[in-house]
């Protein structure tokens, strides 16, 4: 009997041991399966983040729930976690850092402004912060003066939109050689805020906003442009002043270069009266600076307004640019069409009537009036 009981206990022990082994194997298999599953999940998250970065889509978060969260340039995961916790977007910054590491998001977070919501989970927030930052696309057409540029910026959603003009008035731009030695003007950057389409982060600083335009100007102004200016005996500033007048006077590409030829002819004249460019665009600039209104037609009395920018009264180029010209007008200023024309007047349909004599010009003025571009 004792032997039977002993045998029974032995069998029972073996079965228990086997059961424990089976449970451990099962647990290990389950753990391995879970680990494999989590690794695959983390890998899929990283792939999704990379896909979202390459092919961004508009945020699906309703405007009423949107929170604009900024990642400063150079921020570590720890710094981002601190900011998220301070904003109340996560409850545990340590957990965020651990999950970032485990999920493979470290190093993928994109500096800039991102749209998130308070009800998003950790992984949703991580994916949002790995996506391309929200940008504001601004298009500045050729021919806007600087006041109009600043006004357009003030109407945007840029966080620092109201500080741009103050920055321009006080900043040091000595690193830009094309601004070196410019005389004091009401707006020191008139003519140099290059017209183009720009993508800005919503929290872009005034310096970033302005220097992006200046950097673009610097890239567009090639060595060929500089060499040609020197060949003509012109400074870069005088080129931009002339280009700005051409920009406001011309509509068609063909007229742009002919108008430039007219202005070059007049500037080269020995007659002081002829050297008065008589550009309606400069008078328009005077009235805009004084009243904030862009006149569309200039009267004869308007041409007698006393102002250094009035080229009906003063010979040569005005003291500064009257707008921010595009590259086509800069090219026209540097490579004018060779012509005998000395006068032109806008017909009002985008074209111009050109004349070699003052008498012919007066006849054209009587026919078309002193028209301006819209």
DRENBA-380083 format. One record per residue (C-alpha): residue number from 1; residue in one letter; x, y, z. Coordinates in nm, 3 decimals, decimal comma, always signed. Layout:
{NUM 'a' {X Y Z}};
...
//
This chain:
{1 'x' {+0,000 +0,000 +0,000}};
{2 'x' {+0,281 +0,238 +0,095}};
{3 'x' {+0,457 +0,155 -0,229}};
{4 'x' {+0,141 +0,236 -0,430}};
{5 'x' {+0,103 +0,569 -0,257}};
{6 'x' {+0,468 +0,645 -0,321}};
{7 'x' {+0,423 +0,560 -0,691}};
{8 'x' {+0,112 +0,775 -0,708}};
{9 'x' {+0,296 +1,073 -0,558}};
{10 'x' {+0,579 +1,022 -0,805}};
{11 'x' {+0,343 +1,023 -1,104}};
{12 'x' {+0,161 +1,323 -0,961}};
{13 'x' {+0,489 +1,511 -0,920}};
{14 'x' {+0,593 +1,434 -1,273}};
{15 'x' {+0,259 +1,554 -1,406}};
{16 'x' {+0,283 +1,871 -1,201}};
{17 'x' {+0,635 +1,933 -1,325}};
{18 'x' {+0,526 +1,878 -1,685}};
{19 'x' {+0,231 +2,108 -1,635}};
{20 'x' {+0,453 +2,380 -1,496}};
{21 'x' {+0,691 +2,336 -1,789}};
{22 'x' {+0,398 +2,357 -2,031}};
{23 'x' {+0,271 +2,670 -1,861}};
{24 'x' {+0,614 +2,829 -1,874}};
{25 'x' {+0,652 +2,737 -2,240}};
{26 'x' {+0,306 +2,875 -2,312}};
{27 'x' {+0,385 +3,192 -2,120}};
{28 'x' {+0,713 +3,231 -2,305}};
{29 'x' {+0,539 +3,171 -2,636}};
{30 'x' {+0,268 +3,421 -2,545}};
{31 'x' {+0,530 +3,671 -2,431}};
{32 'x' {+0,725 +3,618 -2,749}};
{33 'x' {+0,413 +3,658 -2,957}};
{34 'x' {+0,324 +3,975 -2,767}};
{35 'x' {+0,674 +4,112 -2,807}};
{36 'x' {+0,673 +4,028 -3,177}};
{37 'x' {+0,329 +4,185 -3,215}};
{38 'x' {+0,439 +4,502 -3,035}};
{39 'x' {+0,755 +4,530 -3,242}};
{40 'x' {+0,547 +4,498 -3,559}};
{41 'x' {+0,303 +4,756 -3,422}};
{42 'x' {+0,585 +4,998 -3,343}};
{43 'x' {+0,734 +4,939 -3,687}};
{44 'x' {+0,399 +5,012 -3,851}};
{45 'x' {+0,373 +5,336 -3,650}};
{46 'x' {+0,714 +5,452 -3,769}};
{47 'x' {+0,624 +5,363 -4,129}};
{48 'x' {+0,299 +5,558 -4,092}};
{49 'x' {+0,488 +5,857 -3,950}};
{50 'x' {+0,733 +5,852 -4,241}};
{51 'x' {+0,447 +5,822 -4,488}};
{52 'x' {+0,265 +6,117 -4,330}};
{53 'x' {+0,581 +6,324 -4,353}};
{54 'x' {+0,623 +6,251 -4,723}};
{55 'x' {+0,255 +6,289 -4,811}};
{56 'x' {+0,099 +6,532 -4,562}};
{57 'x' {-0,278 +6,558 -4,539}};
{58 'x' {-0,486 +6,834 -4,382}};
{59 'x' {-0,568 +6,784 -4,015}};
{60 'x' {-0,905 +6,620 -3,951}};
{61 'x' {-0,935 +6,783 -3,608}};
{62 'x' {-1,227 +7,031 -3,602}};
{63 'x' {-1,125 +7,395 -3,562}};
{64 'x' {-1,300 +7,419 -3,225}};
{65 'x' {-1,080 +7,141 -3,079}};
{66 'x' {-0,750 +7,238 -3,237}};
{67 'x' {-0,447 +7,320 -3,025}};
{68 'x' {-0,140 +7,458 -3,201}};
{69 'x' {+0,165 +7,303 -3,036}};
{70 'x' {+0,513 +7,426 -3,128}};
{71 'x' {+0,829 +7,216 -3,117}};
{72 'x' {+1,126 +7,456 -3,099}};
{73 'x' {+1,414 +7,377 -3,330}};
{74 'x' {+1,665 +7,137 -3,173}};
{75 'x' {+1,422 +7,005 -2,910}};
{76 'x' {+1,495 +6,663 -2,759}};
{77 'x' {+1,224 +6,411 -2,676}};
{78 'x' {+1,264 +6,507 -2,308}};
{79 'x' {+1,208 +6,875 -2,392}};
{80 'x' {+0,902 +6,791 -2,603}};
{81 'x' {+0,763 +6,578 -2,319}};
{82 'x' {+0,811 +6,869 -2,077}};
{83 'x' {+0,625 +7,107 -2,309}};
{84 'x' {+0,342 +6,860 -2,366}};
{85 'x' {+0,298 +6,809 -1,992}};
{86 'x' {+0,300 +7,184 -1,925}};
{87 'x' {+0,033 +7,232 -2,192}};
{88 'x' {-0,179 +6,961 -2,030}};
{89 'x' {-0,167 +6,746 -2,341}};
{90 'x' {-0,017 +6,446 -2,159}};
{91 'x' {-0,027 +6,342 -1,793}};
{92 'x' {+0,302 +6,156 -1,763}};
{93 'x' {+0,611 +6,287 -1,940}};
{94 'x' {+0,815 +5,981 -1,833}};
{95 'x' {+0,566 +5,753 -2,005}};
{96 'x' {+0,585 +5,970 -2,318}};
{97 'x' {+0,964 +5,940 -2,324}};
{98 'x' {+0,951 +5,561 -2,274}};
{99 'x' {+0,688 +5,512 -2,544}};
{100 'x' {+0,882 +5,740 -2,779}};
{101 'x' {+1,187 +5,521 -2,735}};
{102 'x' {+1,000 +5,189 -2,760}};
{103 'x' {+0,793 +5,298 -3,060}};
{104 'x' {+1,096 +5,432 -3,245}};
{105 'x' {+0,980 +5,795 -3,257}};
{106 'x' {+1,297 +5,943 -3,108}};
{107 'x' {+1,456 +6,165 -3,370}};
{108 'x' {+1,142 +6,176 -3,586}};
{109 'x' {+0,966 +6,470 -3,419}};
{110 'x' {+0,955 +6,769 -3,655}};
{111 'x' {+1,030 +7,120 -3,530}};
{112 'x' {+0,753 +7,366 -3,603}};
{113 'x' {+0,384 +7,403 -3,529}};
{114 'x' {+0,155 +7,100 -3,514}};
{115 'x' {-0,220 +7,061 -3,465}};
{116 'x' {-0,320 +6,834 -3,174}};
{117 'x' {-0,621 +6,794 -2,942}};
{118 'x' {-0,658 +6,728 -2,570}};
{119 'x' {-0,843 +6,400 -2,619}};
{120 'x' {-0,566 +6,242 -2,828}};
{121 'x' {-0,375 +5,940 -2,693}};
{122 'x' {+0,001 +5,923 -2,665}};
{123 'x' {+0,051 +5,744 -2,996}};
{124 'x' {-0,181 +5,985 -3,177}};
{125 'x' {+0,014 +6,280 -3,041}};
{126 'x' {+0,342 +6,117 -3,140}};
{127 'x' {+0,221 +6,063 -3,495}};
{128 'x' {+0,097 +6,422 -3,515}};
{129 'x' {+0,433 +6,557 -3,398}};
{130 'x' {+0,620 +6,346 -3,655}};
{131 'x' {+0,415 +6,491 -3,942}};
{132 'x' {+0,514 +6,792 -4,148}};
{133 'x' {+0,457 +7,109 -3,944}};
{134 'x' {+0,164 +7,335 -4,024}};
{135 'x' {+0,264 +7,614 -4,261}};
{136 'x' {+0,109 +7,932 -4,389}};
{137 'x' {+0,166 +7,995 -4,758}};
{138 'x' {+0,191 +8,364 -4,848}};
{139 'x' {+0,211 +8,496 -5,202}};
{140 'x' {+0,346 +8,847 -5,254}};
{141 'x' {+0,297 +8,959 -5,616}};
{142 'x' {+0,539 +9,187 -5,797}};
{143 'x' {+0,478 +9,557 -5,750}};
{144 'x' {+0,362 +9,571 -5,389}};
{145 'x' {+0,532 +9,837 -5,183}};
{146 'x' {+0,661 +9,747 -4,840}};
{147 'x' {+0,364 +9,900 -4,658}};
{148 'x' {+0,136 +9,672 -4,858}};
{149 'x' {+0,357 +9,372 -4,776}};
{150 'x' {+0,340 +9,445 -4,402}};
{151 'x' {-0,035 +9,499 -4,431}};
{152 'x' {-0,077 +9,161 -4,601}};
{153 'x' {+0,125 +8,993 -4,326}};
{154 'x' {-0,089 +9,155 -4,056}};
{155 'x' {-0,398 +8,992 -4,207}};
{156 'x' {-0,257 +8,640 -4,171}};
{157 'x' {-0,260 +8,387 -3,887}};
{158 'x' {+0,112 +8,429 -3,820}};
{159 'x' {+0,168 +8,464 -3,447}};
{160 'x' {+0,419 +8,749 -3,489}};
{161 'x' {+0,241 +8,923 -3,775}};
{162 'x' {+0,217 +9,259 -3,596}};
{163 'x' {+0,587 +9,279 -3,508}};
{164 'x' {+0,739 +9,263 -3,856}};
{165 'x' {+0,752 +9,638 -3,927}};
{166 'x' {+0,897 +9,706 -3,580}};
{167 'x' {+1,166 +9,447 -3,646}};
{168 'x' {+1,252 +9,606 -3,982}};
{169 'x' {+1,287 +9,949 -3,820}};
{170 'x' {+1,534 +9,828 -3,558}};
{171 'x' {+1,716 +9,522 -3,695}};
{172 'x' {+2,074 +9,503 -3,818}};
{173 'x' {+2,093 +9,396 -4,183}};
{174 'x' {+2,465 +9,457 -4,229}};
{175 'x' {+2,522 +9,098 -4,338}};
{176 'x' {+2,341 +9,173 -4,667}};
{177 'x' {+2,588 +9,353 -4,891}};
{178 'x' {+2,316 +9,485 -5,122}};
{179 'x' {+2,176 +9,687 -4,829}};
{180 'x' {+2,515 +9,825 -4,730}};
{181 'x' {+2,544 +10,203 -4,749}};
{182 'x' {+2,180 +10,274 -4,836}};
{183 'x' {+2,060 +10,624 -4,744}};
{184 'x' {+1,806 +10,666 -4,465}};
{185 'x' {+1,452 +10,615 -4,594}};
{186 'x' {+1,102 +10,586 -4,452}};
{187 'x' {+1,126 +10,211 -4,514}};
{188 'x' {+1,479 +10,081 -4,532}};
{189 'x' {+1,378 +9,758 -4,711}};
{190 'x' {+1,158 +9,912 -4,981}};
{191 'x' {+1,247 +9,734 -5,304}};
{192 'x' {+1,426 +9,442 -5,139}};
{193 'x' {+1,138 +9,227 -5,004}};
{194 'x' {+1,149 +8,996 -5,300}};
{195 'x' {+0,804 +8,911 -5,442}};
{196 'x' {+0,743 +8,537 -5,437}};
{197 'x' {+0,546 +8,260 -5,265}};
{198 'x' {+0,672 +8,176 -4,917}};
{199 'x' {+0,589 +7,898 -4,670}};
{200 'x' {+0,609 +8,010 -4,309}};
{201 'x' {+0,565 +7,825 -3,984}};
{202 'x' {+0,277 +7,978 -3,789}};
{203 'x' {+0,518 +8,083 -3,514}};
{204 'x' {+0,782 +8,219 -3,751}};
{205 'x' {+0,971 +8,508 -3,594}};
{206 'x' {+0,978 +8,851 -3,760}};
{207 'x' {+1,345 +8,787 -3,837}};
{208 'x' {+1,261 +8,461 -4,017}};
{209 'x' {+0,977 +8,624 -4,210}};
{210 'x' {+1,188 +8,915 -4,332}};
{211 'x' {+1,520 +8,738 -4,382}};
{212 'x' {+1,352 +8,468 -4,591}};
{213 'x' {+1,261 +8,742 -4,839}};
{214 'x' {+1,602 +8,906 -4,823}};
{215 'x' {+1,771 +8,570 -4,870}};
{216 'x' {+1,555 +8,510 -5,175}};
{217 'x' {+1,655 +8,850 -5,315}};
{218 'x' {+2,020 +8,764 -5,259}};
{219 'x' {+1,981 +8,435 -5,448}};
{220 'x' {+1,794 +8,594 -5,737}};
{221 'x' {+2,051 +8,872 -5,779}};
{222 'x' {+2,322 +8,679 -5,961}};
{223 'x' {+2,680 +8,776 -6,033}};
{224 'x' {+2,570 +8,848 -6,391}};
{225 'x' {+2,330 +9,110 -6,257}};
{226 'x' {+2,605 +9,265 -6,045}};
{227 'x' {+2,852 +9,267 -6,334}};
{228 'x' {+2,597 +9,424 -6,568}};
{229 'x' {+2,518 +9,697 -6,314}};
{230 'x' {+2,887 +9,780 -6,288}};
{231 'x' {+2,910 +9,785 -6,669}};
{232 'x' {+2,627 +10,039 -6,681}};
{233 'x' {+2,783 +10,245 -6,405}};
{234 'x' {+2,485 +10,177 -6,177}};
{235 'x' {+2,474 +10,073 -5,813}};
{236 'x' {+2,252 +9,784 -5,711}};
{237 'x' {+2,027 +10,037 -5,540}};
{238 'x' {+1,984 +10,248 -5,854}};
{239 'x' {+1,901 +9,930 -6,048}};
{240 'x' {+1,632 +9,840 -5,796}};
{241 'x' {+1,494 +10,197 -5,796}};
{242 'x' {+1,465 +10,191 -6,175}};
{243 'x' {+1,326 +9,835 -6,174}};
{244 'x' {+1,060 +9,938 -5,923}};
{245 'x' {+0,938 +10,217 -6,153}};
{246 'x' {+0,936 +9,981 -6,450}};
{247 'x' {+0,740 +9,729 -6,241}};
{248 'x' {+0,465 +9,981 -6,167}};
{249 'x' {+0,452 +10,118 -6,522}};
{250 'x' {+0,467 +9,803 -6,734}};
{251 'x' {+0,212 +9,526 -6,783}};
{252 'x' {+0,343 +9,325 -7,076}};
{253 'x' {+0,688 +9,170 -7,092}};
{254 'x' {+0,760 +9,340 -7,423}};
{255 'x' {+0,669 +9,687 -7,296}};
{256 'x' {+0,879 +9,632 -6,985}};
{257 'x' {+1,205 +9,639 -7,179}};
{258 'x' {+1,097 +9,923 -7,408}};
{259 'x' {+0,996 +10,135 -7,108}};
{260 'x' {+1,337 +10,062 -6,958}};
{261 'x' {+1,495 +10,184 -7,284}};
{262 'x' {+1,296 +10,508 -7,260}};
{263 'x' {+1,407 +10,568 -6,902}};
{264 'x' {+1,772 +10,495 -6,986}};
{265 'x' {+1,753 +10,740 -7,275}};
{266 'x' {+1,611 +11,012 -7,053}};
{267 'x' {+1,859 +10,953 -6,771}};
{268 'x' {+2,146 +10,982 -7,020}};
{269 'x' {+2,017 +11,311 -7,161}};
{270 'x' {+2,219 +11,631 -7,118}};
{271 'x' {+1,892 +11,822 -7,083}};
{272 'x' {+1,774 +11,842 -6,720}};
{273 'x' {+1,409 +11,867 -6,824}};
{274 'x' {+1,443 +11,548 -7,026}};
{275 'x' {+1,606 +11,374 -6,729}};
{276 'x' {+1,279 +11,417 -6,540}};
{277 'x' {+1,133 +11,069 -6,590}};
{278 'x' {+0,773 +11,195 -6,552}};
{279 'x' {+0,657 +10,862 -6,419}};
{280 'x' {+0,297 +10,855 -6,298}};
{281 'x' {+0,394 +10,556 -6,082}};
{282 'x' {+0,621 +10,776 -5,867}};
{283 'x' {+0,336 +11,022 -5,810}};
{284 'x' {+0,110 +10,732 -5,722}};
{285 'x' {+0,368 +10,624 -5,462}};
{286 'x' {+0,372 +10,973 -5,310}};
{287 'x' {-0,004 +10,974 -5,258}};
{288 'x' {-0,007 +10,620 -5,122}};
{289 'x' {+0,260 +10,703 -4,866}};
{290 'x' {+0,064 +11,011 -4,760}};
{291 'x' {-0,292 +10,881 -4,770}};
{292 'x' {-0,274 +10,504 -4,794}};
{293 'x' {-0,476 +10,517 -5,116}};
{294 'x' {-0,354 +10,386 -5,452}};
{295 'x' {-0,469 +10,634 -5,717}};
{296 'x' {-0,564 +10,471 -6,046}};
{297 'x' {-0,550 +10,787 -6,253}};
{298 'x' {-0,317 +11,083 -6,208}};
{299 'x' {-0,438 +11,433 -6,284}};
{300 'x' {-0,219 +11,716 -6,405}};
{301 'x' {-0,245 +11,887 -6,067}};
{302 'x' {-0,127 +11,567 -5,899}};
{303 'x' {+0,195 +11,584 -6,098}};
{304 'x' {+0,278 +11,916 -5,928}};
{305 'x' {+0,276 +11,778 -5,571}};
{306 'x' {+0,596 +11,874 -5,393}};
{307 'x' {+0,784 +11,558 -5,297}};
{308 'x' {+1,133 +11,420 -5,363}};
{309 'x' {+0,972 +11,111 -5,523}};
{310 'x' {+0,780 +11,315 -5,778}};
{311 'x' {+0,973 +11,258 -6,102}};
{312 'x' {+0,762 +11,520 -6,280}};
{313 'x' {+0,944 +11,781 -6,072}};
{314 'x' {+1,283 +11,624 -6,003}};
{315 'x' {+1,537 +11,501 -6,255}};
{316 'x' {+1,693 +11,157 -6,234}};
{317 'x' {+1,588 +10,865 -6,019}};
{318 'x' {+1,382 +10,920 -5,703}};
{319 'x' {+1,551 +10,876 -5,362}};
{320 'x' {+1,446 +10,513 -5,331}};
{321 'x' {+1,240 +10,229 -5,482}};
{322 'x' {+0,864 +10,273 -5,504}};
{323 'x' {+0,778 +9,902 -5,480}};
{324 'x' {+0,936 +9,558 -5,463}};
{325 'x' {+1,014 +9,460 -5,824}};
{326 'x' {+1,029 +9,108 -5,960}};
{327 'x' {+1,320 +8,956 -6,149}};
{328 'x' {+1,172 +9,045 -6,489}};
{329 'x' {+1,173 +9,417 -6,409}};
{330 'x' {+1,525 +9,389 -6,265}};
{331 'x' {+1,634 +9,225 -6,591}};
{332 'x' {+1,463 +9,501 -6,787}};
{333 'x' {+1,641 +9,770 -6,585}};
{334 'x' {+1,975 +9,607 -6,661}};
{335 'x' {+1,913 +9,504 -7,022}};
{336 'x' {+1,693 +9,776 -7,177}};
{337 'x' {+1,579 +9,756 -7,536}};
{338 'x' {+1,774 +9,990 -7,759}};
{339 'x' {+1,525 +10,247 -7,884}};
{340 'x' {+1,493 +10,611 -7,989}};
{341 'x' {+1,178 +10,658 -7,784}};
{342 'x' {+1,186 +10,930 -7,521}};
{343 'x' {+0,824 +10,928 -7,404}};
{344 'x' {+0,539 +10,689 -7,337}};
{345 'x' {+0,189 +10,698 -7,195}};
{346 'x' {-0,037 +10,414 -7,085}};
{347 'x' {-0,335 +10,353 -7,309}};
{348 'x' {-0,535 +10,209 -7,022}};
{349 'x' {-0,553 +9,859 -7,171}};
{350 'x' {-0,215 +9,738 -7,049}};
{351 'x' {-0,021 +9,865 -7,351}};
{352 'x' {+0,164 +10,191 -7,405}};
{353 'x' {+0,196 +10,452 -7,677}};
{354 'x' {+0,562 +10,538 -7,735}};
{355 'x' {+0,695 +10,856 -7,895}};
{356 'x' {+1,028 +11,008 -7,995}};
{357 'x' {+0,907 +11,370 -7,972}};
{358 'x' {+0,743 +11,570 -7,698}};
{359 'x' {+0,477 +11,692 -7,939}};
{360 'x' {+0,379 +11,337 -8,024}};
{361 'x' {+0,372 +11,253 -7,654}};
{362 'x' {+0,140 +11,546 -7,574}};
{363 'x' {-0,098 +11,427 -7,843}};
{364 'x' {-0,098 +11,077 -7,690}};
{365 'x' {-0,162 +11,225 -7,343}};
{366 'x' {-0,459 +11,420 -7,479}};
{367 'x' {-0,593 +11,097 -7,629}};
{368 'x' {-0,535 +10,860 -7,337}};
{369 'x' {-0,493 +11,082 -7,030}};
{370 'x' {-0,250 +11,006 -6,750}};
{371 'x' {-0,344 +10,649 -6,680}};
{372 'x' {-0,205 +10,415 -6,415}};
{373 'x' {-0,206 +10,044 -6,370}};
{374 'x' {-0,472 +9,894 -6,140}};
//
